């Protein structure tokens, strides 16, 4: 079979969907089997050993992106006589003949379940198209059992065509005692770390509240380090940081190169990931792979990724989060043992295994 992947996230994203597509195609480039793969993307990468076809996304005139998505790409795929088309960013594939098998990836249903945390344009598109997409697709892939449950609950007609495959970990995430990250951001004390986009769904205002209470009860000037780019509806967070009584100990790094993230995780007291909802939660897995404790709420897919190692608390309970921060900061044998067990737990999340399961699922075997 020829399996086509609409790989636009490789070229127009940096967040979780980009990571997902990047790691999947890296493994498929080494695939040895009867099936072939084809990437449709905005700009081909000559270093990637897979067949790639460029379909440029011209940002003008108005409406070209829709023409590309709804007309040009479907016509190309039909002409190429591919057997399967996979859309990894849960928006398509569109307008294909019935003989082509459609596969759609759903990372989460946050635009539907939490529309207030998304931009109007994003949630409108999901509300208009997602139900139709899911009706027409032959297979829905998800990254967690919780996401599968959400899809089947919100769209009951999908029962019987939803498959969960847990994602993998980037093997560059391992304990790294290097000091470049700490030196770059002037971190002389053990710190708490957040990694991710700054946006309302990440619940960072709760983290600021809990951090204040932690500092009032803990004598050490423990910094709070926020790694990630500014997202939508985030101004209230930056205003709260500016007014925070411990503002001088809050570091806002913005984007950090991936090569430095293992150091950032390894040197942290804990990754604190207070998200309201996650389809998977890569930073939780990355922190565990680096031997770092994780503090996160017991919601959505996070217990699937954090297992018995993460320190959980109720999603909106700032006092409970504060207590977890104190527990980790005070240390002790249990805290050390949980951190030490992280790399072995994370090793079970393999991109090679994911790719093998992906191939079996999309070809229907």
N, C-alpha and C positions, 0 to 999 in steps of 0.2 A: 504493500500500500504506500501511496504518497500522502504524507501528512503535512499540511500547510499550517504554519503558525503566524498569526497576525502579531508581529513582534514590535509594534510601535513603542511600547514602554521602554525598550532599549534606548530609544533616541529622544524621548520627550519627558522622561521622569527620572527622579533620583531616589524615590521612597520605596516602600515595600514591594510594590508591583514590579518596579524595575529590578530589584534584587531577585525576585522570583523568576522573572523571565531570563535574566542573565544566567542564573545558576542552572536553570533547566536546559537552556540551549548549550551551555558548556558541556553538560553531561551527554546531551544528544549528539554533540559533535564526535564523541568517542563511541557512539552506539555501534555495535556489531550485530546485525540481524537482517531480517528480510525487508524491513521497511526503510523508506527514505524520507528525509525531512526538507522542508522548504520554508524559508523565512520571508515574509512580506514586511517591509519596514521602510522608514523614511530615508535612511542612508546606510548602505552596506558597509560592513567592517571587513576589510581584506584579511585581517588576522584570524577571523573566525572560520573554521573549516566546515562550513555548511553552505549549501546553495542559498543565495539571497537575491531577492529581486527588489529593487528600489521603486517605490511609488512615492514620489516627493509630495510633501504636504505644504503646499504654497499657502501662506497666510493671507494672501489677497488674490483674487477678489473675495468679498464676503460670500460665504456659502460654498467655497471650494472644499473645505474640510468635509462637509456633508456629502458633496458630490463624490469625493474620494472614497468615503466610508461606505456609502449606500449604492454606488454605481460602479466606479472604476475598479475597486478591489474585487467585488463580486464577479464582474465580467472577466477580469484577469484569472481568477481562480477557476471559473467555469471553462475558460479557454484552455487552461493548463491541465484540465481533466484530473484534478486531485481527488483523492478518495475521502479525505477527512480534512476539515478546517477547524482549528482550535483558536478561540479568542480568549487570551489570558487576562483581560482587563474587564471582564463581565459586561461588555457592551457590544454584543454581536455574537457570532457573525450574522450578516444580513444578506437577504436576497440571493440565496443559493438554490439551485435545483435540488429536488428531493433525493436524487441519487448520491449527493455529497453528504456525508455524515457530519453533523454539526456538534461541536463540543464547546461548552461555555464554562469558564472558571468564575466562581463566586468567592471572593475573598472575605466579604462580610456584607451585611445588609444595612449598614449604618445610614445610608441616604434614605432608606425606607423607615427604619426603626427610630432613628434620631435625626429627623430632617432639620431640626433647629441647629444642629452642629455642622451643617453643610451650606455651601453657597447656593443661592437660589437656582442658578443655571444647572448645577450638578444634580440637585435633588429633583428638579423638574424633568430632566432627561431620564432619570431612573424611574420616576413615576409614570412617564409616558411610554417607555419602551421595555422595561425589564420584564413585565408580565408576558408580553408578546414574545420576547426573546426566549424566555424559559419554556413557553408552550411549544415553540418550534424547534428547540434544541433536542438532540437525541440523547445527550449525556450532560449532566451538570457535575462538574468537579468542585469540591470544596477542600479547604485546608484544615478543617477541624470537625469533630463530631458535633460541636455546638453550632457551627455555621450550617451544617447539614440539617440539624434539627430546626433551625430558624427558617431555612428555605422551605422545608416541607410543611412547617406550621403556617407560614405566611402564604405559600403557594401550594396548596395540598395536591394539585394535579401533578406535581413533580415527583411524588412518591413512586419509587421503583426505578427512577433514572438519575438518582443522586449518589455519587460515590465520594467518600472521604479518603484523601491521601495526605498524611501529615508531611509538612515541608521538611527540608533539610537545613543543615547549618553550613555556613562557609567555614572551611577548615582553617582559614587564617585566624579564626577566633580561638585562641588558646592562651593560657597564662603567659603574660609578657611583662617582665619586671623593668622594662626600659623606662627611662625618666623624661623622655622628650615631651610627652604630653603634660606632665606636671610642671616641668620647667617653662613650657610655653605659656601656661596659664597661671603661673606663680602660685602653685598649690603646695604649701609647706605642711599642711595638716591633712589627716585622713578626711575624706569627703563623701557625701552622698551624691549620686549621679543619676541624672535623667537623660535618656537618649531618645529622640524622636522629634517629629514636627511640633511646633508650638501652635496648638489649636484647641478649641473648647473641649472636644471629645477626650482629650488627654487629661483633663481634670487638674490642671496645674495650679489653679487657684486653691484647691484643697491642699496640694502639696505645700504651697507657701504658708497656709494657715498652720499645718502640722509642723512645718519647720520652725515657725516662730515659737510654738509651744515647746518643741524639742529644745531649742536654744535656751528658753527660760528655765528648763529643768536640767540641762546638761552643761557643765562648766566649760567644756572645751569649745573653741571657736571653729567648730566643724563647718567647712564650706558646703554649699549646695551648688552643684555644677549642672547647668542646663545645656546640653549639647543638641543642637538641632536648628533648622531654619524656621524663620517666621512664617506661619501659615495664616489661614483666613480667620477672621473674627478673633484676633489675638491681642488687640490693643489693651483690653482690660487686664491681661496678664502683665504686660510691660508697665502699665500704670501701677499695678499692685507691687511690682518689684521696686519701682522708684520710691514708693511710699513705705516700703517694708522696714521695720526697725533694725533688721540685720542685713540690710541691703548691701553693705560693704563686703559681706561674705557670700554673696550670691554671684556666681560667675555665669555670664551668658556668652557662650563661645561661638554661637552660630554654627555653620557647617564645619565639621572636622573631617579631615581625610581619613579614609577607611584604615589606612596603615597604622594610624594612631589610636583607633578605637580599642584594640585589645589592651593597650597600655591604660587607656582611660578606665576600662572595666576592671582590670587586674588591680589597680591601685585604689579602687573605691571601697569604702566600707560596705556599700550595697548599691545596686541599681534600684531606684525607686520609680515604679512605673504605675502611676495612679489612674490609668485609663478607665473610662466608663464602659468601654466595649472594644474588644479586639477580635478580628477574625482568626488571628494566630498570635502575633506579638513577637517579632524577630528579636528585639532587644532582650527579652527575657531569656531566650535560648542563647544568645550571644554572651550574656553575662555569665550564665551557668557554665558555658564552655570555657570561659576564662577563669573559672574557680571563684566567682564572686557571688555573694549572697544577693537574693532578690526579695524585694518587698513590693507586693502588688495586691490588688483586690481579688476576691474570689468570685469573679464574674466571667461571663462569656467563655472563651477558649483558654483563658490564662491558666486554670488548673491543669489543663491537658499538657501545656508546655512546661509549667513550673513543677508539676508532679508533687511529691511530698517534700521537696526541698525549699520551695518559696515560702516566705512569711506572708500569710494572707490576712486581710482585714475586710470588713464590710465597705462597699464601694464609696459611700458618702460620709463615712465616719472619721472625721479628722482626729478625734481623740484616740481612736483605735490605731490609726496610722502613726500618730505620735508615739504611742506605746511600742509599736513595732520598731520604729527608728531607735528608741531608747534601748530596746532589747538587743538589737544588732550592735549598736555602738558600745554597749557594755561588754560585749564579747562573752567568751567562755567556751568550754569544750563543744557544746552542741552547735554553737554558731560556727566554730571552726570546722566541725565535721560536715555540716551542711555545705559549706563552701567547697570543701575538698571533694565532695561527692559530685559536684556539678559537671566536671568534664566527662566523667563516665556516663552520666545521664544524657548529656547533650550528644554524645557519640552515637546514640541510637537514632538520632535524627540525621539521616544521610541523604544527600542529593542523588547519589548513585542509586540508592534504593528507590527514591522518589521517581527518578526517570524510568526505571524498569517498571514500576507499578503504573506510571503514567502511560507508557506505551501499551501495556496490556489493556488498560481501561479504554483508551481512545480508539483502539482497533476493534474493541468489542470481544476480546478473547478471555 
